[in-house]
Amino acid sequence: MQPDQVEALREAAEEGVEFDGLEAQRDGDGYRLAVPGREWTGLTAAAFDDAAREVPAHVTNWDFWAHAAPTHAARRAFLRWLEGADERDVPARYEALADGVARAWGQLRITVSLGDDGHRRYDLRHEADAGEAVDGLDAFHDPLDAREIVKFDERERYRPLKTAPSLRTGWAFPDLDAAALVEALGFVYPATVENWHREREGELDVSHWRDTAERQTGIYDIVDELEPEAVDRIAATCCVDSQCLKRREWDYDEDHELDAERGEGEFPCREPCSLVVAAARKWTKLEREESRTYEFDLTPSEKEQLEDIVDAVADGRVDEVREADVYEGANRYRARYLREKLFDEEGRLCGVPTEE
Ligand code: SF4
């Protein structure tokens, strides 16, 4: 604990302090200091300082939250949630923080620990790197660097959806202060802290599909044509945990819940995102088409292979299918063989024209 932290508390006692179990005031009888289970009254300034030095955890905890932590309500609530401030009193919290308190946030792992002056330090990294020494990772210190880290996935493919579970591994911000941590988080998962906080406060302003679709203009104004069943398919396609870490809170409209799984994410999704709306434009056009009856001659294995290929593409497993594994329907050689056998020179399945 620093001498100026005691001095700052004594000065604040003039106005009165009540925070996380710490109480400090000055009245006609002198200073008063209290923490759960202990109380000093009628203190001179010097005696107040001596008493404060006996409860360093409470003093430095107050100093951190009064002078170092962000004042923004959502960020503050998030930082308190990170260290379990509502679950543990100050001594228990400090005991836990001495070893580091870790929480998951999407694919991130955030570990809070204590600096010498009780001010918190934060380690931010991919959850898969939880046990890695910092020396084995690329270490960053400027929150702005997070913008580059999240741009591409492990295979250098652009990540259009920041909350997709495709965050690359191998990096860490090992020593951020509170403001830098929330800034970095804003680049990794934009607005998630704010929406998480709104939801906790009962103030999440959900915009359901129908409202969002009706607000679209220009090339996207067609998406309000989609029937609820198609919107359900979109949510099942894009918004489940395997595709996005937000927990979907929007539905078709207030009276019409979608059947698709909402996800288990810590942070909510309050409205269909731009990626979903853009994809919905294509689906709107596709849904306009009428079904037709085509006739194809396939062996049972060929039918199953086509199903395997669609599954593998939809689940993003194509790259996992090894060239030697010809028992997999989505194996490249199997697919090439099928194309050789079933497609004509114009690329039509079984030579059947799409249009009559
Ligand atoms: S609309 Fe779906 S995909 Fe987009 S952010 Fe929300 S949950 Fe994720």
Residues whose N, C-alpha, C, O or C-beta is under 5 A from the ligand:
A	BS01	SF4	C238 C239 C244 K246 R248 C269 E271 P272 C273 V276
